[in-house]
Amino acid sequence: MQIAIEDIRIRKRVRNNLENIEELMESMRHYGLLNPVTVTSNYVLIAGRRRLEAAKRLGWRSINATVLDDTDRISELELEIEENTQRSDFTDAELMAAYTRLEKLRNPNFLVRIWRAIAAFFRSLFSPKG
């Protein structure tokens, strides 16, 4: 659900360092918000402080949010901690493999380009025209 950014309140947070905010802003500018922020039914931020700050700096007026009902201060803090600890960065090998795959998709070899062109031609012949 979309929520006006100005309606979201921020209480004392565990994480105060909003590092790499410019990189997050660039990602959000290019791809949009990939994961919504999480708020209480009263629009108190539970998770997504960096995303919220990046959205503000980008001049967004609203942000996609998951609204949780029936929370208390303990569960809110547990969720904040959980969201910030249950991440796993790519290993160097995983990151290299991902970028290798991306490069192949962006720049396929000659035979792949020919095959895709043939497939697109036949799809256009048999696709419904409307």
N, CA, C and O atoms as a printed pandas DataFrame, in Angstrom:
     atom_number atom_name residue_name chain_id  residue_number  x_coord  y_coord  z_coord
0              1         N          MET        A               1    0.835   -1.171    0.000
1              2        CA          MET        A               1    0.000    0.000    0.000
2              3         C          MET        A               1    0.885    1.241    0.000
3              4         O          MET        A               1    1.932    1.266    0.647
4              5         N          GLN        A               2    0.469    2.245   -0.712
5              6        CA          GLN        A               2    1.214    3.496   -0.769
6              7         C          GLN        A               2    0.845    4.372    0.428
7              8         O          GLN        A               2   -0.329    4.539    0.760
8              9         N          ILE        A               3    1.879    4.927    1.065
9             10        CA          ILE        A               3    1.689    5.788    2.232
10            11         C          ILE        A               3    2.455    7.089    1.980
11            12         O          ILE        A               3    3.561    7.078    1.440
12            13         N          ALA        A               4    1.853    8.196    2.375
13            14        CA          ALA        A               4    2.551    9.478    2.271
14            15         C          ALA        A               4    3.771    9.446    3.186
15            16         O          ALA        A               4    3.662    9.108    4.365
16            17         N          ILE        A               5    4.906    9.792    2.649
17            18        CA          ILE        A               5    6.150    9.766    3.429
18            19         C          ILE        A               5    6.046   10.674    4.646
19            20         O          ILE        A               5    6.565   10.346    5.713
20            21         N          GLU        A               6    5.385   11.805    4.495
21            22        CA          GLU        A               6    5.280   12.743    5.614
22            23         C          GLU        A               6    4.468   12.177    6.777
23            24         O          GLU        A               6    4.553   12.685    7.895
24            25         N          ASP        A               7    3.676   11.124    6.523
25            26        CA          ASP        A               7    2.868   10.519    7.586
26            27         C          ASP        A               7    3.640    9.482    8.412
27            28         O          ASP        A               7    3.172    9.060    9.469
28            29         N          ILE        A               8    4.806    9.076    7.939
29            30        CA          ILE        A               8    5.571    8.035    8.638
30            31         C          ILE        A               8    6.402    8.665    9.741
31            32         O          ILE        A               8    7.155    9.612    9.515
32            33         N          ARG        A               9    6.246    8.115   10.951
33            34        CA          ARG        A               9    6.998    8.615   12.115
34            35         C          ARG        A               9    8.154    7.668   12.406
35            36         O          ARG        A               9    8.057    6.457   12.206
36            37         N          ILE        A              10    9.242    8.248   12.881
37            38        CA          ILE        A              10   10.429    7.455   13.193
38            39         C          ILE        A              10   10.738    7.595   14.671
39            40         O          ILE        A              10   10.988    8.693   15.169
40            41         N          ARG        A              11   10.715    6.485   15.352
41            42        CA          ARG        A              11   11.117    6.466   16.763
42            43         C          ARG        A              11   12.616    6.204   16.843
43            44         O          ARG        A              11   13.295    6.104   15.821
44            45         N          LYS        A              12   13.118    6.096   18.056
45            46        CA          LYS        A              12   14.521    5.765   18.265
46            47         C          LYS        A              12   14.831    4.455   17.553
47            48         O          LYS        A              12   14.099    3.475   17.688
48            49         N          ARG        A              13   15.910    4.448   16.802
49            50        CA          ARG        A              13   16.284    3.304   15.987
50            51         C          ARG        A              13   17.541    2.642   16.526
51            52         O          ARG        A              13   18.354    3.281   17.193
52            53         N          VAL        A              14   17.693    1.359   16.233
53            54        CA          VAL        A              14   18.924    0.653   16.586
54            55         C          VAL        A              14   20.052    1.138   15.688
55            56         O          VAL        A              14   21.137    1.480   16.159
56            57         N          ARG        A              15   19.780    1.161   14.395
57            58        CA          ARG        A              15   20.795    1.609   13.435
58            59         C          ARG        A              15   20.639    3.101   13.219
59            60         O          ARG        A              15   19.572    3.582   12.838
60            61         N          ASN        A              16   21.713    3.822   13.468
61            62        CA          ASN        A              16   21.707    5.262   13.261
62            63         C          ASN        A              16   22.526    5.682   12.053
63            64         O          ASN        A              16   22.345    6.778   11.522
64            65         N          ASN        A              17   23.422    4.816   11.622
65            66        CA          ASN        A              17   24.300    5.126   10.506
66            67         C          ASN        A              17   23.597    4.777    9.201
67            68         O          ASN        A              17   23.322    3.607    8.938
68            69         N          LEU        A              18   23.308    5.765    8.400
69            70        CA          LEU        A              18   22.642    5.549    7.119
70            71         C          LEU        A              18   23.681    5.506    5.998
71            72         O          LEU        A              18   23.629    6.295    5.055
72            73         N          GLU        A              19   24.615    4.582    6.119
73            74        CA          GLU        A              19   25.722    4.499    5.161
74            75         C          GLU        A              19   25.246    4.109    3.767
75            76         O          GLU        A              19   24.204    3.475    3.600
76            77         N          ASN        A              20   26.034    4.505    2.775
77            78        CA          ASN        A              20   25.794    4.183    1.369
78            79         C          ASN        A              20   24.416    4.634    0.872
79            80         O          ASN        A              20   23.830    3.988    0.002
80            81         N          ILE        A              21   23.909    5.712    1.407
81            82        CA          ILE        A              21   22.577    6.175    1.028
82            83         C          ILE        A              21   22.540    6.619   -0.434
83            84         O          ILE        A              21   21.520    6.451   -1.102
84            85         N          GLU        A              22   23.636    7.183   -0.936
85            86        CA          GLU        A              22   23.672    7.632   -2.325
86            87         C          GLU        A              22   23.567    6.440   -3.271
87            88         O          GLU        A              22   22.908    6.526   -4.307
88            89         N          GLU        A              23   24.217    5.324   -2.919
89            90        CA          GLU        A              23   24.131    4.126   -3.750
90            91         C          GLU        A              23   22.713    3.570   -3.749
91            92         O          GLU        A              23   22.215    3.133   -4.786
92            93         N          LEU        A              24   22.070    3.586   -2.600
93            94        CA          LEU        A              24   20.683    3.130   -2.512
94            95         C          LEU        A              24   19.774    4.050   -3.316
95            96         O          LEU        A              24   18.863    3.581   -3.998
96            97         N          MET        A              25   20.014    5.347   -3.242
97            98        CA          MET        A              25   19.218    6.297   -4.020
98            99         C          MET        A              25   19.344    6.003   -5.514
99           100         O          MET        A              25   18.351    6.024   -6.242
100          101         N          GLU        A              26   20.549    5.734   -5.959
101          102        CA          GLU        A              26   20.760    5.432   -7.378
102          103         C          GLU        A              26   20.014    4.167   -7.781
103          104         O          GLU        A              26   19.412    4.114   -8.854
104          105         N          SER        A              27   20.050    3.157   -6.935
105          106        CA          SER        A              27   19.319    1.921   -7.201
106          107         C          SER        A              27   17.821    2.187   -7.269
107          108         O          SER        A              27   17.145    1.702   -8.177
108          109         N          MET        A              28   17.305    2.942   -6.329
109          110        CA          MET        A              28   15.879    3.241   -6.306
110          111         C          MET        A              28   15.473    4.117   -7.490
111          112         O          MET        A              28   14.374    3.974   -8.026
112          113         N          ARG        A              29   16.355    5.016   -7.893
113          114        CA          ARG        A              29   16.078    5.869   -9.057
114          115         C          ARG        A              29   15.976    4.988  -10.311
115          116         O          ARG        A              29   15.120    5.214  -11.167
116          117         N          HIS        A              30   16.843    4.000  -10.409
117          118        CA          HIS        A              30   16.907    3.163  -11.601
118          119         C          HIS        A              30   15.858    2.046  -11.593
119          120         O          HIS        A              30   15.204    1.810  -12.609
120          121         N          TYR        A              31   15.692    1.359  -10.460
121          122        CA          TYR        A              31   14.837    0.172  -10.394
122          123         C          TYR        A              31   13.548    0.374   -9.593
123          124         O          TYR        A              31   12.656   -0.474   -9.627
124          125         N          GLY        A              32   13.452    1.482   -8.884
125          126        CA          GLY        A              32   12.307    1.678   -8.008
126          127         C          GLY        A              32   12.552    1.016   -6.661
127          128         O          GLY        A              32   13.651    0.534   -6.385
128          129         N          LEU        A              33   11.546    0.996   -5.849
129          130        CA          LEU        A              33   11.645    0.391   -4.523
130          131         C          LEU        A              33   11.405   -1.108   -4.658
131          132         O          LEU        A              33   10.301   -1.525   -5.010
132          133         N          LEU        A              34   12.412   -1.917   -4.385
133          134        CA          LEU        A              34   12.298   -3.363   -4.552
134          135         C          LEU        A              34   11.616   -4.028   -3.367
135          136         O          LEU        A              34   10.925   -5.034   -3.531
136          137         N          ASN        A              35   11.805   -3.476   -2.179
137          138        CA          ASN        A              35   11.194   -4.026   -0.972
138          139         C          ASN        A              35   10.525   -2.896   -0.203
139          140         O          ASN        A              35   11.155   -1.877    0.080
140          141         N          PRO        A              36    9.256   -3.072    0.135
141          142        CA          PRO        A              36    8.561   -1.988    0.846
142          143         C          PRO        A              36    9.110   -1.796    2.254
143          144         O          PRO        A              36    9.696   -2.708    2.838
144          145         N          VAL        A              37    8.911   -0.607    2.783
145          146        CA          VAL        A              37    9.219   -0.373    4.191
146          147         C          VAL        A              37    8.112   -1.035    5.006
147          148         O          VAL        A              37    7.063   -1.383    4.464
148          149         N          THR        A              38    8.340   -1.208    6.291
149          150        CA          THR        A              38    7.346   -1.815    7.177
150          151         C          THR        A              38    6.996   -0.820    8.260
151          152         O          THR        A              38    7.876   -0.241    8.897
152          153         N          VAL        A              39    5.695   -0.623    8.467
153          154        CA          VAL        A              39    5.219    0.328    9.463
154          155         C          VAL        A              39    4.115   -0.318   10.301
155          156         O          VAL        A              39    3.535   -1.335    9.919
156          157         N          THR        A              40    3.842    0.293   11.441
157          158        CA          THR        A              40    2.714   -0.136   12.270
158          159         C          THR        A              40    1.425    0.448   11.679
159          160         O          THR        A              40    1.466    1.226   10.726
160          161         N          SER        A              41    0.306    0.069   12.244
161          162        CA          SER        A              41   -0.975    0.616   11.775
162          163         C          SER        A              41   -1.069    2.120   12.027
163          164         O          SER        A              41   -1.892    2.802   11.416
164          165         N          ASN        A              42   -0.228    2.636   12.927
165          166        CA          ASN        A              42   -0.165    4.080   13.188
166          167         C          ASN        A              42    0.945    4.759   12.388
167          168         O          ASN        A              42    1.282    5.916   12.638
168          169         N          TYR        A              43    1.504    4.036   11.430
169          170        CA          TYR        A              43    2.562    4.538   10.540
170          171         C          TYR        A              43    3.859    4.867   11.255
171          172         O          TYR        A              43    4.557    5.812   10.888
172          173         N          VAL        A              44    4.178    4.090   12.272
173          174        CA          VAL        A              44    5.488    4.189   12.913
174          175         C          VAL        A              44    6.402    3.219   12.179
175          176         O          VAL        A              44    6.058    2.050   12.003
176          177         N          LEU        A              45    7.555    3.695   11.756
177          178        CA          LEU        A              45    8.484    2.870   10.982
178          179         C          LEU        A              45    9.026    1.722   11.828
179          180         O          LEU        A              45    9.504    1.931   12.943
180          181         N          ILE        A              46    8.945    0.520   11.290
181          182        CA          ILE        A              46    9.539   -0.650   11.930
182          183         C          ILE        A              46   10.819   -1.033   11.195
183          184         O          ILE        A              46   11.856   -1.257   11.819
184          185         N          ALA        A              47   10.743   -1.108    9.870
185          186        CA          ALA        A              47   11.891   -1.527    9.071
186          187         C          ALA        A              47   11.942   -0.727    7.781
187          188         O          ALA        A              47   10.910   -0.449    7.171
188          189         N          GLY        A              48   13.157   -0.356    7.369
189          190        CA          GLY        A              48   13.322    0.351    6.109
190          191         C          GLY        A              48   13.760    1.787    6.245
191          192         O          GLY        A              48   13.418    2.619    5.404
192          193         N          ARG        A              49   14.510    2.101    7.288
193          194        CA          ARG        A              49   14.933    3.489    7.531
194          195         C          ARG        A              49   15.760    4.046    6.380
195          196         O          ARG        A              49   15.542    5.182    5.958
196          197         N          ARG        A              50   16.708    3.261    5.863
197          198        CA          ARG        A              50   17.538    3.736    4.754
198          199         C          ARG        A              50   16.703    3.935    3.491
199          200         O          ARG        A              50   16.888    4.915    2.769
200          201         N          ARG        A              51   15.785    3.007    3.227
201          202        CA          ARG        A              51   14.919    3.147    2.052
202          203         C          ARG        A              51   14.049    4.392    2.166
203          204         O          ARG        A              51   13.849    5.114    1.189
204          205         N          LEU        A              52   13.535    4.637    3.367
205          206        CA          LEU        A              52   12.705    5.815    3.590
206          207         C          LEU        A              52   13.519    7.090    3.376
207          208         O          LEU        A              52   13.057    8.021    2.716
208          209         N          GLU        A              53   14.713    7.131    3.927
209          210        CA          GLU        A              53   15.568    8.316    3.765
210          211         C          GLU        A              53   15.937    8.525    2.298
211          212         O          GLU        A              53   15.936    9.658    1.816
212          213         N          ALA        A              54   16.248    7.454    1.592
213          214        CA          ALA        A              54   16.576    7.579    0.170
214          215         C          ALA        A              54   15.375    8.119   -0.604
215          216         O          ALA        A              54   15.533    8.976   -1.474
216          217         N          ALA        A              55   14.188    7.629   -0.297
217          218        CA          ALA        A              55   12.973    8.116   -0.965
218          219         C          ALA        A              55   12.760    9.605   -0.698
219          220         O          ALA        A              55   12.396   10.359   -1.600
220          221         N          LYS        A              56   12.989   10.022    0.547
221          222        CA          LYS        A              56   12.855   11.449    0.882
222          223         C          LYS        A              56   13.818   12.280    0.055
223          224         O          LYS        A              56   13.435   13.295   -0.527
224          225         N          ARG        A              57   15.074   11.843    0.005
225          226        CA          ARG        A              57   16.090   12.596   -0.733
226          227         C          ARG        A              57   15.812   12.616   -2.237
227          228         O          ARG        A              57   16.208   13.549   -2.936
228          229         N          LEU        A              58   15.137   11.591   -2.721
229          230        CA          LEU        A              58   14.768   11.559   -4.138
230          231         C          LEU        A              58   13.546   12.421   -4.435
231          232         O          LEU        A              58   13.178   12.615   -5.594
232          233         N          GLY        A              59   12.921   12.937   -3.374
233          234        CA          GLY        A              59   11.762   13.791   -3.560
234          235         C          GLY        A              59   10.449   13.045   -3.709
235          236         O          GLY        A              59    9.448   13.617   -4.140
236          237         N          TRP        A              60   10.453   11.757   -3.349
237          238        CA          TRP        A              60    9.209   10.989   -3.427
238          239         C          TRP        A              60    8.233   11.516   -2.386
239          240         O          TRP        A              60    8.641   11.919   -1.296
240          241         N          ARG        A              61    6.971   11.514   -2.708
241          242        CA          ARG        A              61    5.948   11.966   -1.773
242          243         C          ARG        A              61    5.277   10.794   -1.069
243          244         O          ARG        A              61    4.699   10.960    0.005
244          245         N          SER        A              62    5.354    9.603   -1.674
245          246        CA          SER        A              62    4.773    8.411   -1.056
246          247         C          SER        A              62    5.711    7.237   -1.276
247          248         O          SER        A              62    6.611    7.288   -2.114
248          249         N          ILE        A              63    5.484    6.180   -0.507
249          250        CA          ILE        A              63    6.343    4.998   -0.580
250          251         C          ILE        A              63    5.489    3.764   -0.324
251          252         O          ILE        A              63    4.520    3.810    0.433
252          253         N          ASN        A              64    5.859    2.666   -0.962
253          254        CA          ASN        A              64    5.155    1.414   -0.752
254          255         C          ASN        A              64    5.519    0.869    0.628
255          256         O          ASN        A              64    6.692    0.822    0.998
256          257         N          ALA        A              65    4.502    0.460    1.380
257          258        CA          ALA        A              65    4.739    0.004    2.749
258          259         C          ALA        A              65    3.889   -1.215    3.073
259          260         O          ALA        A              65    2.769   -1.365    2.585
260          261         N          THR        A              66    4.442   -2.068    3.896
261          262        CA          THR        A              66    3.691   -3.159    4.498
262          263         C          THR        A              66    3.242   -2.664    5.860
263          264         O          THR        A              66    4.064   -2.222    6.664
264          265         N          VAL        A              67    1.952   -2.733    6.123
265          266        CA          VAL        A              67    1.404   -2.245    7.386
266          267         C          VAL        A              67    1.089   -3.444    8.266
267          268         O          VAL        A              67    0.335   -4.334    7.874
268          269         N          LEU        A              68    1.675   -3.461    9.463
269          270        CA          LEU        A              68    1.446   -4.546   10.410
270          271         C          LEU        A              68    0.508   -4.072   11.509
271          272         O          LEU        A              68    0.727   -3.035   12.137
272          273         N          ASP        A              69   -0.525   -4.843   11.723
273          274        CA          ASP        A              69   -1.465   -4.554   12.805
274          275         C          ASP        A              69   -1.043   -5.311   14.057
275          276         O          ASP        A              69   -0.260   -6.258   13.985
276          277         N          ASP        A              70   -1.559   -4.891   15.190
277          278        CA          ASP        A              70   -1.366   -5.608   16.456
278          279         C          ASP        A              70    0.105   -5.839   16.810
279          280         O          ASP        A              70    0.497   -6.951   17.160
280          281         N          THR        A              71    0.898   -4.800   16.717
281          282        CA          THR        A              71    2.282   -4.917   17.157
282          283         C          THR        A              71    2.445   -4.226   18.496
283          284         O          THR        A              71    1.636   -3.380   18.878
284          285         N          ASP        A              72    3.490   -4.593   19.195
285          286        CA          ASP        A              72    3.846   -3.899   20.425
286          287         C          ASP        A              72    5.312   -3.506   20.309
287          288         O          ASP        A              72    5.990   -3.900   19.360
288          289         N          ARG        A              73    5.793   -2.747   21.252
289          290        CA          ARG        A              73    7.165   -2.239   21.171
290          291         C          ARG        A              73    8.190   -3.375   21.099
291          292         O          ARG        A              73    9.211   -3.250   20.423
292          293         N          ILE        A              74    7.916   -4.478   21.795
293          294        CA          ILE        A              74    8.856   -5.607   21.779
294          295         C          ILE        A              74    8.911   -6.227   20.388
295          296         O          ILE        A              74    9.996   -6.431   19.843
296          297         N          SER        A              75    7.756   -6.528   19.814
297          298        CA          SER        A              75    7.750   -7.155   18.491
298          299         C          SER        A              75    8.295   -6.203   17.422
299          300         O          SER        A              75    8.927   -6.648   16.464
300          301         N          GLU        A              76    8.061   -4.923   17.575
301          302        CA          GLU        A              76    8.595   -3.952   16.620
302          303         C          GLU        A              76   10.119   -3.942   16.655
303          304         O          GLU        A              76   10.768   -3.920   15.610
304          305         N          LEU        A              77   10.686   -3.957   17.857
305          306        CA          LEU        A              77   12.139   -3.985   17.975
306          307         C          LEU        A              77   12.700   -5.310   17.467
307          308         O          LEU        A              77   13.745   -5.331   16.817
308          309         N          GLU        A              78   12.024   -6.398   17.753
309          310        CA          GLU        A              78   12.459   -7.704   17.247
310          311         C          GLU        A              78   12.488   -7.706   15.713
311          312         O          GLU        A              78   13.429   -8.217   15.105
312          313         N          LEU        A              79   11.458   -7.137   15.099
313          314        CA          LEU        A              79   11.408   -7.076   13.640
314          315         C          LEU        A              79   12.513   -6.192   13.074
315          316         O          LEU        A              79   13.119   -6.528   12.056
316          317         N          GLU        A              80   12.773   -5.078   13.723
317          318        CA          GLU        A              80   13.854   -4.201   13.261
318          319         C          GLU        A              80   15.189   -4.926   13.323
319          320         O          GLU        A              80   15.973   -4.872   12.376
320          321         N          ILE        A              81   15.447   -5.601   14.430
321          322        CA          ILE        A              81   16.697   -6.353   14.574
322          323         C          ILE        A              81   16.765   -7.466   13.528
323          324         O          ILE        A              81   17.788   -7.646   12.868
324          325         N          GLU        A              82   15.680   -8.200   13.385
325          326        CA          GLU        A              82   15.637   -9.322   12.442
326          327         C          GLU        A              82   15.928   -8.861   11.023
327          328         O          GLU        A              82   16.712   -9.486   10.309
328          329         N          GLU        A              83   15.295   -7.768   10.616
329          330        CA          GLU        A              83   15.482   -7.282    9.253
330          331         C          GLU        A              83   16.923   -6.866    8.998
331          332         O          GLU        A              83   17.416   -6.994    7.877
332          333         N          ASN        A              84   17.582   -6.386    9.995
333          334        CA          ASN        A              84   18.951   -5.902    9.811
334          335         C          ASN        A              84   20.011   -6.965   10.041
335          336         O          ASN        A              84   21.187   -6.723    9.766
336          337         N          THR        A              85   19.632   -8.124   10.533
337          338        CA          THR        A              85   20.644   -9.165   10.761
338          339         C          THR        A              85   20.481  -10.362    9.832
339          340         O          THR        A              85   21.442  -11.100    9.616
340          341         N          GLN        A              86   19.307  -10.570    9.286
341          342        CA          GLN        A              86   19.074  -11.759    8.469
342          343         C          GLN        A              86   19.291  -11.497    6.987
343          344         O          GLN        A              86   18.457  -11.831    6.146
344          345         N          ARG        A              87   20.401  -10.907    6.700
345          346        CA          ARG        A              87   20.809  -10.698    5.318
346          347         C          ARG        A              87   22.095  -11.459    5.091
347          348         O          ARG        A              87   22.889  -11.661    6.010
348          349         N          SER        A              88   22.282  -11.864    3.892
349          350        CA          SER        A              88   23.526  -12.543    3.550
350          351         C          SER        A              88   24.041  -11.954    2.252
351          352         O          SER        A              88   23.385  -12.053    1.215
352          353         N          ASP        A              89   25.213  -11.340    2.306
353          354        CA          ASP        A              89   25.805  -10.776    1.106
354          355         C          ASP        A              89   26.261  -11.896    0.182
355          356         O          ASP        A              89   26.520  -13.015    0.626
356          357         N          PHE        A              90   26.355  -11.586   -1.105
357          358        CA          PHE        A              90   26.912  -12.542   -2.047
358          359         C          PHE        A              90   28.365  -12.809   -1.694
359          360         O          PHE        A              90   29.079  -11.919   -1.230
360          361         N          THR        A              91   28.793  -14.042   -1.920
361          362        CA          THR        A              91   30.226  -14.318   -1.845
362          363         C          THR        A              91   30.850  -13.710   -3.091
363          364         O          THR        A              91   30.137  -13.353   -4.029
364          365         N          ASP        A              92   32.179  -13.586   -3.111
365          366        CA          ASP        A              92   32.849  -13.061   -4.297
366          367         C          ASP        A              92   32.567  -13.941   -5.515
367          368         O          ASP        A              92   32.351  -13.432   -6.614
368          369         N          ALA        A              93   32.569  -15.257   -5.319
369          370        CA          ALA        A              93   32.319  -16.184   -6.423
370          371         C          ALA        A              93   30.889  -16.042   -6.948
371          372         O          ALA        A              93   30.676  -16.062   -8.160
372          373         N          GLU        A              94   29.906  -15.900   -6.054
373          374        CA          GLU        A              94   28.515  -15.736   -6.475
374          375         C          GLU        A              94   28.336  -14.434   -7.256
375          376         O          GLU        A              94   27.648  -14.401   -8.276
376          377         N          LEU        A              95   28.959  -13.372   -6.770
377          378        CA          LEU        A              95   28.859  -12.084   -7.440
378          379         C          LEU        A              95   29.501  -12.136   -8.822
379          380         O          LEU        A              95   28.953  -11.595   -9.782
380          381         N          MET        A              96   30.653  -12.780   -8.926
381          382        CA          MET        A              96   31.331  -12.906  -10.216
382          383         C          MET        A              96   30.474  -13.724  -11.182
383          384         O          MET        A              96   30.353  -13.359  -12.351
384          385         N          ALA        A              97   29.882  -14.815  -10.716
385          386        CA          ALA        A              97   29.027  -15.643  -11.571
386          387         C          ALA        A              97   27.804  -14.859  -12.045
387          388         O          ALA        A              97   27.396  -14.979  -13.200
388          389         N          ALA        A              98   27.224  -14.062  -11.158
389          390        CA          ALA        A              98   26.051  -13.262  -11.525
390          391         C          ALA        A              98   26.399  -12.240  -12.593
391          392         O          ALA        A              98   25.655  -12.080  -13.560
392          393         N          TYR        A              99   27.518  -11.546  -12.431
393          394        CA          TYR        A              99   27.915  -10.551  -13.423
394          395         C          TYR        A              99   28.315  -11.203  -14.741
395          396         O          TYR        A              99   28.113  -10.613  -15.803
396          397         N          THR        A             100   28.871  -12.393  -14.696
397          398        CA          THR        A             100   29.201  -13.132  -15.919
398          399         C          THR        A             100   27.917  -13.479  -16.673
399          400         O          THR        A             100   27.844  -13.309  -17.890
400          401         N          ARG        A             101   26.903  -13.968  -15.946
401          402        CA          ARG        A             101   25.615  -14.276  -16.575
402          403         C          ARG        A             101   24.981  -13.026  -17.163
403          404         O          ARG        A             101   24.436  -13.059  -18.267
404          405         N          LEU        A             102   25.051  -11.918  -16.421
405          406        CA          LEU        A             102   24.482  -10.665  -16.894
406          407         C          LEU        A             102   25.167  -10.210  -18.176
407          408         O          LEU        A             102   24.504   -9.775  -19.118
408          409         N          GLU        A             103   26.471  -10.308  -18.213
409          410        CA          GLU        A             103   27.229   -9.918  -19.404
410          411         C          GLU        A             103   26.833  -10.772  -20.606
411          412         O          GLU        A             103   26.706  -10.255  -21.716
412          413         N          LYS        A             104   26.638  -12.073  -20.397
413          414        CA          LYS        A             104   26.225  -12.957  -21.490
414          415         C          LYS        A             104   24.827  -12.610  -21.980
415          416         O          LYS        A             104   24.557  -12.667  -23.180
416          417         N          LEU        A             105   23.937  -12.251  -21.060
417          418        CA          LEU        A             105   22.589  -11.861  -21.465
418          419         C          LEU        A             105   22.586  -10.534  -22.226
419          420         O          LEU        A             105   21.833  -10.355  -23.183
420          421         N          ARG        A             106   23.426   -9.621  -21.790
421          422        CA          ARG        A             106   23.486   -8.317  -22.458
422          423         C          ARG        A             106   24.178   -8.402  -23.814
423          424         O          ARG        A             106   23.831   -7.662  -24.735
424          425         N          ASN        A             107   25.144   -9.292  -23.942
425          426        CA          ASN        A             107   25.948   -9.406  -25.161
426          427         C          ASN        A             107   26.027  -10.860  -25.607
427          428         O          ASN        A             107   27.082  -11.484  -25.494
428          429         N          PRO        A             108   24.921  -11.406  -26.115
429          430        CA          PRO        A             108   24.939  -12.816  -26.520
430          431         C          PRO        A             108   25.819  -13.010  -27.748
431          432         O          PRO        A             108   26.054  -12.079  -28.519
432          433         N          ASN        A             109   26.304  -14.250  -27.913
433          434        CA          ASN        A             109   27.148  -14.505  -29.080
434          435         C          ASN        A             109   26.283  -14.497  -30.335
435          436         O          ASN        A             109   25.058  -14.414  -30.249
436          437         N          PHE        A             110   26.911  -14.581  -31.483
437          438        CA          PHE        A             110   26.260  -14.437  -32.770
438          439         C          PHE        A             110   25.147  -15.465  -32.971
439          440         O          PHE        A             110   24.061  -15.103  -33.422
440          441         N          LEU        A             111   25.389  -16.735  -32.647
441          442        CA          LEU        A             111   24.385  -17.775  -32.859
442          443         C          LEU        A             111   23.150  -17.557  -31.996
443          444         O          LEU        A             111   22.032  -17.805  -32.448
444          445         N          VAL        A             112   23.331  -17.103  -30.777
445          446        CA          VAL        A             112   22.193  -16.821  -29.904
446          447         C          VAL        A             112   21.360  -15.685  -30.481
447          448         O          VAL        A             112   20.130  -15.741  -30.459
448          449         N          ARG        A             113   22.026  -14.650  -30.998
449          450        CA          ARG        A             113   21.291  -13.526  -31.598
450          451         C          ARG        A             113   20.495  -13.972  -32.816
451          452         O          ARG        A             113   19.360  -13.535  -33.008
452          453         N          ILE        A             114   21.082  -14.845  -33.649
453          454        CA          ILE        A             114   20.370  -15.380  -34.822
454          455         C          ILE        A             114   19.149  -16.188  -34.373
455          456         O          ILE        A             114   18.052  -16.018  -34.903
456          457         N          TRP        A             115   19.355  -17.072  -33.385
457          458        CA          TRP        A             115   18.260  -17.910  -32.885
458          459         C          TRP        A             115   17.114  -17.053  -32.340
459          460         O          TRP        A             115   15.945  -17.329  -32.609
460          461         N          ARG        A             116   17.449  -16.029  -31.587
461          462        CA          ARG        A             116   16.412  -15.151  -31.034
462          463         C          ARG        A             116   15.650  -14.424  -32.145
463          464         O          ARG        A             116   14.435  -14.253  -32.053
464          465         N          ALA        A             117   16.346  -14.007  -33.171
465          466        CA          ALA        A             117   15.692  -13.324  -34.288
466          467         C          ALA        A             117   14.726  -14.271  -35.009
467          468         O          ALA        A             117   13.616  -13.876  -35.364
468          469         N          ILE        A             118   15.147  -15.508  -35.221
469          470        CA          ILE        A             118   14.283  -16.494  -35.872
470          471         C          ILE        A             118   13.046  -16.759  -35.015
471          472         O          ILE        A             118   11.927  -16.795  -35.526
472          473         N          ALA        A             119   13.254  -16.946  -33.711
473          474        CA          ALA        A             119   12.138  -17.211  -32.804
474          475         C          ALA        A             119   11.164  -16.035  -32.788
475          476         O          ALA        A             119    9.951  -16.240  -32.797
476          477         N          ALA        A             120   11.674  -14.818  -32.764
477          478        CA          ALA        A             120   10.817  -13.637  -32.767
478          479         C          ALA        A             120   10.018  -13.548  -34.067
479          480         O          ALA        A             120    8.847  -13.169  -34.056
480          481         N          PHE        A             121   10.649  -13.895  -35.175
481          482        CA          PHE        A             121    9.958  -13.878  -36.469
482          483         C          PHE        A             121    8.774  -14.838  -36.450
483          484         O          PHE        A             121    7.669  -14.469  -36.846
484          485         N          PHE        A             122    9.002  -16.073  -35.990
485          486        CA          PHE        A             122    7.916  -17.048  -35.966
486          487         C          PHE        A             122    6.836  -16.690  -34.950
487          488         O          PHE        A             122    5.656  -16.944  -35.190
488          489         N          ARG        A             123    7.225  -16.106  -33.820
489          490        CA          ARG        A             123    6.208  -15.650  -32.860
490          491         C          ARG        A             123    5.324  -14.587  -33.499
491          492         O          ARG        A             123    4.112  -14.571  -33.283
492          493         N          SER        A             124    5.924  -13.701  -34.283
493          494        CA          SER        A             124    5.137  -12.635  -34.916
494          495         C          SER        A             124    4.181  -13.197  -35.962
495          496         O          SER        A             124    3.109  -12.632  -36.182
496          497         N          LEU        A             125    4.550  -14.298  -36.611
497          498        CA          LEU        A             125    3.673  -14.914  -37.600
498          499         C          LEU        A             125    2.440  -15.539  -36.966
499          500         O          LEU        A             125    1.349  -15.504  -37.535
500          501         N          PHE        A             126    2.630  -16.118  -35.771
501          502        CA          PHE        A             126    1.556  -16.875  -35.148
502          503         C          PHE        A             126    0.865  -16.153  -33.998
503          504         O          PHE        A             126   -0.060  -16.696  -33.394
504          505         N          SER        A             127    1.299  -14.945  -33.692
505          506        CA          SER        A             127    0.649  -14.227  -32.591
506          507         C          SER        A             127   -0.650  -13.609  -33.103
507          508         O          SER        A             127   -0.734  -13.184  -34.256
508          509         N          PRO        A             128   -1.668  -13.565  -32.227
509          510        CA          PRO        A             128   -2.944  -12.961  -32.640
510          511         C          PRO        A             128   -2.766  -11.481  -32.895
511          512         O          PRO        A             128   -2.098  -10.772  -32.142
512          513         N          LYS        A             129   -3.361  -11.047  -33.942
513          514        CA          LYS        A             129   -3.287   -9.625  -34.281
514          515         C          LYS        A             129   -4.558   -8.947  -33.786
515          516         O          LYS        A             129   -5.663   -9.454  -33.983
516          517         N          GLY        A             130   -4.392   -7.822  -33.155
517          518        CA          GLY        A             130   -5.588   -7.191  -32.619
518          519         C          GLY        A             130   -5.449   -5.783  -32.529
519          520         O          GLY        A             130   -6.374   -5.097  -32.094
